[in-house]
Amino acid sequence: MDSVTQLVLGSAVSIATLGRRTAVWKAALWGGIAGTLPDLDALIDHGDAILNMVLHRSESHALLYLTLLSAPLAWLVSRLHREPSLFTRWWLALWLALVTHPLLDWMTVYGTQLLLPLTSTPYAVGSVFIIDPLYTLPLLLGVLLALLMRHGRGIAWARMGLVLSTAYLGWSVAAQQMATQRFIAAAPVPQLAPGRLLVTPAPFNTLLWRAVAVTPSHYYEGYYGLLDGDRPVRWTAHERGADLYARYQGNALVDRIARFSHGFFKMSEAGGEVFITDLRMGNEPTYTFHFNLGTPAEMAGGQRPTTQQWQRPDLAAALPWLWARTWGADVVLAPPQAARGQP
């Protein structure tokens, strides 16, 4: 999730856990810091765009490592504020602020390596978009009221914000299941293999859902809104670049994307250069994680770091489409004339 959401989640968790035992501002400050710490790994440059992607949300988001970090952090904070008798409570508050960060990230589609060092599998529920105001606003309001109301009278609001935001996550999973059943019933190909259908929310909401179905040779994109009624799902078919994958399977970076995306990727070639794209984040034909692997010779020799070329959507067209489509309008998003970074 976005940094603001993680900050206010950490603050809300810490305020709710510490209650009146310490000043609300202390709980909010250190909870917010703990809730933000895991994402500092984004500042590390691994020298390659694909490595930067797949190594984000790894050790810094592992539940075991964050648990080990929580005790010295709580000791430092309790001594800093001369509250050694509250060490145990600070430990609980900061542990919760730390581990709720990757647990919330787990609800998005990116992939969070929760169980390192036991396994590097990137786990993802994919039931919430990385920015969702309906999740964030209850937390933000609760934290602000807790800070503004005197004598700890706003702590209950912080706790209420946590209850509402958690209930919203539960709703997102239920809505995802409803959309998934609709997509399965309208599958674009017969006998779609298990694990070959991905269902994620459209940006900023949980009413409109995007599906990607993959076969060895093609991928299909479709949308279904909970307000669509009985309208059939409209799918669009696209080639995955199966011949390119057959040629470059075994390349370390290609294999990393194939594994990290759980098979939801495509490959393409243009201007003598090879591209690989994660199909989970974005929509056709604009994707966030679209990588230039270089020429075949550069790939073979490892001569050039991979670069990310974000294919930016035309927001002037995309945002009105998103609003109308979310509320059930039968509208089609016209592809941009030239998607930036499109090969």
Secondary structure, DSSP 8 states (H G I E B T S, - for coil): --HHHHHHHHHHHHHHHHGGGS-HHHHHHHHHHHHHGGGGGGG---SSHHHHHHTTTSGGG-HHHHHHHHHHHHHHHHHHTT-GGGHHHHHHHHHHHHHHHHHHHHTSSS-B-TTTTT----B----S-S--HHHHHHHHHHHHHHHHSGGGTTHHHHHHHHHHHHHHHHHHHHHHHHHHHHHHHT-SSTT--TT-EEEEE-TT-SSEEEEEEE-SSEEEEEEEETT-TT---EEEEEE--HHHHHHHTT-HHHHHHHHHTTT-EEEEEETTEEEEEETTSEETTEES-EEEEE-HHHHHHT-S--EE------HHHHHHHHHHHHTT--------SS-TT--
